[in-house]
Amino acid sequence: VERAIIDAVCRASRLSFADALREDLFGFLPGQVWPELDAWDHRVLGASPRARIAVRHTVGMVDPLTASDVADADRVRDGLPEALDEDIRRYGLDTFKIKLCGQHDADLERLLALAAVFDELVPGDLRITVDANEQFEDPIHVVRLFDSLAKHPGGERILGGLICVEQPLPRAISCDPARTKALTDLRAFAPCIIDEADVDVGAFDRALACGYRGISVKNCKGVFRALVNRGLCEIRSTSDAPLFQSAEDLTNLPVVAVQQDLATHAVLGLDHVERNGHHYFRGLDHLPSSERDSALDAHGDLYEVRDGSAQLRIEGGVLAIGSLQTPGYGYACTIDTDARTPIDDWSFRER
């Protein structure tokens, strides 16, 4: 509902989301959430939205790392990459989100295997986040994992590019001061952020008090909540403890969901975003042909036709998103709901 209202207000005023923020079209009052934000001018977020953003590629615990890991009988053969090395070669990736399982030996083996792939295929600098998805009972276990990693050849390849650790603890104990003492030790490797523990507008404040340094951004958790959290980052950051937001995905698909998500990250000025919807869905094939054609016409910087399918245009690991600065909230193409399959007629056939 929030995003629909934002879109409607922007379209009625013929302003992009960034322009609407700059002109304070929404009458946004972050100081009513946190009084200290009365001193923060949120309108500056709309001044220079990003036109390019790097893709942070999700690597799941069971995702194949090399083409040889995919059995011939398991190949989908839809023209899209089916292993990490194929993704890197195709898209020019250098920014990754690595999933952990919370088991020391399994995580160590996985990280070292990834280091070998990166050594071969990513010659330049790496940017890496790791996502524990609530699998650790104490941050000290993450510290021990990284201590072990540092002792192995290849470990520095991962640790040298590490940006942050996402949600290591179960959400129920994430902001328990008695359970988060080792966050200080973990910061020797990388700062920690919350994601699943971001359960309400006060979550970031509680997390900061426990030693976290950042928070995830997902449109599904609230656009204006993300803006409020950006204000807290700017007001409360210090040279010794810089605060930040990290753009995370939840299988956002084109057109509306992924473009509105990117439009939010553009005004927040984030320079990389997790993207994984294109792993599991073949481009824009889920949309009627009229919508695909309209998206290609209106957002030719973001999409391309490749292997007979309209899909995200990822070049050098980067998405071009300048076309999202259009009247409305992130999209100028036509959404043809009448051409879509009614839910009662929809069916799914397994391969």
Buried (B, 14 or more C-beta within 10 A) or exposed (E): EEBEEBBEBBEEBEBBBBBBBBEEBBEBEBBEBBEEBEEBEBEEBBEEBBBBBBBBBBBEBEBBBBBEBBEEEEEEEBEBBBBBBBBBEEBBBBBBBBBBBBBBEEBBEBBBBBBBBBEEBBEEEBBBBBBBBBBBEBBBBBBBBBEBBEEEEBBEBBBEBBBBBBBBBBBEBBBEEEBBBBBEBBBEBBBBBBBBBBBEBEBBBBBBEBBBBBBBBBBEBBBBBBBBBBBBBBBBEEEEEEBBBBBBBBBBBBBBBBBBBBBBBBBBBBBBBBBBBBBEBBBBEEBBEBBBBBBBEBBEBBBBEBEEBBBBBBBEBBBBBBBBBBBBBBBBBBBBEEEBEEEEEEEEEEE
